[in-house]
Amino acid sequence: MKLGIHPDYRRCVVICSCGSTFETRSTTKEMHVEVCSQCHPFYTGQHRLVDSAGRVERFKRKYGMK
């Protein structure tokens, strides 16, 4: 491995838009993310299937599913 060409690998604080923070390691000091395991619907159990504009019904009518 060549010396002096690799970036510094240091502690990094990850800050979510929900306010949650955790620490990891990266080449940057701080990261901002929109979703984390504290607020993502898959991890919180609040996952909802949203049928916007009746797409399921339109599909069933178009392909004759009953």
N, C-alpha and C positions, 0 to 999 in steps of 0.2 A: 504494500500500500504506500503510495507517495505521501510524503509529509507536506502539510501546508495547503493542500488543495481541497480539503473537505471542510464543510461548515461545522460550527460548534453545535454539539448535541447537548441541550440543557433542559432544565425544568420549564414546563409551559403550563400556564393557567388557561383553561378553556372556560369561557363564559357563555352561557346560553341566554337566549332572549327571555326565558322565563325567570332568570335570576339565579339559576343553579350554577355552581362552579365546581370544577374538579381539576386535578393536577395530573399531567402526563409528561412525556418527554418529546421534544421536537426541536427544530432549528430556530423557531421563533419564541419570543417570551410570552406572547399572549395571543389567543385565538378567540374569535367570536363566531358562534354557531346559532342557527335558528331553532333547531330541535335537538333535544338530548334524551337520554333514557328516563329522565324525570318527568318530561312533558309529552313524549311521543305517545300517540294513542295505542300503539301496539303494546307498549310496556305498561301503560296505565290501565288497560282494560276498558277504555272508553271508545273503542273502535266502532264506528257506525258506517253502514253501507248507505250511501246517499245516491238515490236515483234522480238525477237532475234531468228535468224536461221529459220524463217518461220514456227514457231510452230502452228500458227493458220491454215495456209494452209495445213500443214501435218495432223492436226486433221480433217479438213474438207474432205480431200482425204480419210483418213482411215475410217471414219464413214459415208461417202457418203452424207454429207450435201451440199446442193446446194443453 
